[in-house]
Amino acid sequence: MLSNRSRYALRAMVHLAGLPGGGPATIAEIADAAAAPRKFLEAILLDLR
């Protein structure tokens, strides 16, 4: 079973992978696509950086 943190990270990565040309995205766009709280996703993405 995955933690919420892992689920949000996976959703964010899937969203980023699906962007045309691997273009940039804002945290707000990624949070909406991942159905994740923005501040929580910011912390997750900082760890993935």
Beta strands, then each sheet from edge to edge (+ up, - down):
end
